Amino acid sequence: MLNFSKYTPILDKCAICASVVCAFHCLSLPFLLSLFPALAVSVLGQELFHEFLLGLVIPLSLISLSSSCRRHKNWSVALLGLTGLIVLIFTVIMGHEALGEDVERATTLIGASLIAAGHLRNYALCHPTCKH
């Protein structure tokens, strides 16, 4: 098995950034669409953008959290991140047609927050001497 532990800090940061971008996109898109309707036909206005972010977050999270948890043995971090991934995967699969826009937005924010919280905790456990 490959050892990704030396890459964990950057993987954690990338996963946090992707989660924040996802949350920001989810919160700001309705407002931005009202100001700039042409965004609806751009990549930012498409469901494909959520799928792209999810495709980025899944491997980052799985690699980073699993390799780190083997080291610090705090499996609640992996559970937190995995729960966030499950929520996001569920949300993308169901989409706003099945969930409604408000529920889709809420579950996306919940999932992204859980993933970011898991990675922040993971980073803190892996680098206890860093000032966060």
C-alpha positions as CSV (number, residue, x, y, z in Angstrom):
1,M,0.0,0.0,0.0
2,L,1.2,3.5,-0.8
3,N,2.2,5.8,2.0
4,F,0.5,9.2,1.5
5,S,1.2,10.5,5.1
6,K,3.7,13.0,3.9
7,Y,1.0,14.4,1.5
8,T,-1.7,14.6,4.1
9,P,-1.4,18.3,4.9
10,I,-1.8,19.3,1.3
11,L,-4.6,16.7,0.7
12,D,-6.4,18.0,3.8
13,K,-6.1,21.6,2.6
14,C,-7.3,20.7,-0.9
15,A,-10.3,18.8,0.4
16,I,-11.2,21.8,2.7
17,C,-10.9,24.2,-0.2
18,A,-13.1,22.0,-2.4
19,S,-15.7,21.8,0.4
20,V,-15.6,25.5,0.9
21,V,-15.9,26.1,-2.9
22,C,-18.9,23.7,-3.0
23,A,-20.6,25.5,0.0
24,F,-19.9,29.0,-1.5
25,H,-21.2,27.9,-4.9
26,C,-24.3,26.5,-3.3
27,L,-25.0,29.7,-1.3
28,S,-24.0,32.3,-3.8
29,L,-25.3,30.8,-7.1
30,P,-29.0,31.8,-6.6
31,F,-27.9,35.4,-5.9
32,L,-25.4,35.5,-8.7
33,L,-27.9,34.1,-11.2
34,S,-30.3,36.9,-10.3
35,L,-27.6,39.4,-11.1
36,F,-26.0,37.6,-14.1
37,P,-28.6,35.2,-15.7
38,A,-26.0,34.2,-18.3
39,L,-24.2,32.2,-15.6
40,A,-27.0,29.6,-15.8
41,V,-25.5,28.3,-19.1
42,S,-21.9,28.4,-17.8
43,V,-20.2,25.5,-16.1
44,L,-20.9,27.2,-12.7
45,G,-24.7,27.0,-13.3
46,Q,-24.6,23.3,-14.2
47,E,-25.0,20.2,-12.0
48,L,-21.8,19.0,-13.6
49,F,-19.9,21.5,-11.4
50,H,-21.2,19.7,-8.2
51,E,-20.2,16.3,-9.7
52,F,-16.7,17.7,-10.6
53,L,-16.2,18.9,-7.0
54,L,-17.4,15.6,-5.6
55,G,-15.1,13.8,-7.9
56,L,-12.3,15.9,-6.5
57,V,-13.3,15.6,-2.8
58,I,-13.9,11.8,-2.7
59,P,-10.3,10.7,-3.5
60,L,-8.7,13.5,-1.6
61,S,-10.8,12.7,1.5
62,L,-10.4,8.9,1.3
63,I,-6.6,9.0,0.8
64,S,-5.9,11.7,3.4
65,L,-8.3,10.6,6.2
66,S,-7.5,6.9,5.8
67,S,-3.7,7.3,5.8
68,S,-3.8,9.8,8.7
69,C,-6.2,7.8,10.8
70,R,-3.9,4.8,10.7
71,R,-1.3,7.0,12.2
72,H,-3.2,9.0,14.9
73,K,-5.8,6.3,15.5
74,N,-8.7,8.8,15.9
75,W,-11.3,7.1,13.8
76,S,-14.0,9.6,14.6
77,V,-12.2,11.9,12.1
78,A,-12.7,9.3,9.4
79,L,-16.3,8.8,10.5
80,L,-16.9,12.6,10.3
81,G,-15.4,12.8,6.8
82,L,-17.2,9.7,5.6
83,T,-20.5,10.9,6.8
84,G,-20.0,14.2,4.9
85,L,-19.1,12.2,1.8
86,I,-22.2,10.1,2.1
87,V,-24.4,13.2,2.5
88,L,-22.8,14.8,-0.6
89,I,-23.0,11.7,-2.7
90,F,-26.7,11.3,-1.7
91,T,-27.4,14.9,-2.6
92,V,-25.8,14.7,-6.0
93,I,-27.5,11.4,-6.8
94,M,-31.0,12.7,-5.7
95,G,-30.5,16.2,-7.2
96,H,-32.8,19.2,-6.7
97,E,-35.6,17.6,-8.7
98,A,-36.1,15.0,-6.0
99,L,-35.0,17.0,-2.9
100,G,-36.1,20.5,-3.9
101,E,-33.7,23.3,-4.1
102,D,-33.8,24.2,-0.4
103,V,-33.2,20.7,0.8
104,E,-30.4,20.2,-1.8
105,R,-28.8,23.4,-0.6
106,A,-29.0,22.4,3.1
107,T,-27.7,18.9,2.6
108,T,-24.8,20.1,0.4
109,L,-23.9,22.6,3.1
110,I,-24.1,19.9,5.8
111,G,-22.0,17.5,3.8
112,A,-19.4,20.1,2.9
113,S,-19.2,21.2,6.5
114,L,-18.8,17.7,7.8
115,I,-16.0,17.0,5.4
116,A,-14.2,20.3,6.2
117,A,-14.6,19.7,9.9
118,G,-13.1,16.2,9.5
119,H,-10.1,17.5,7.6
120,L,-9.5,20.4,10.0
121,R,-9.5,17.9,12.9
122,N,-7.3,15.6,10.9
123,Y,-4.8,18.4,10.2
124,A,-4.8,19.4,13.9
125,L,-4.1,15.8,15.0
126,C,-1.4,15.3,12.4
127,H,0.3,18.6,13.1
128,P,-0.2,19.4,16.8
129,T,2.7,21.9,16.9
130,C,1.2,24.1,14.2
131,K,-0.7,27.2,15.2
132,H,-4.1,26.8,13.6
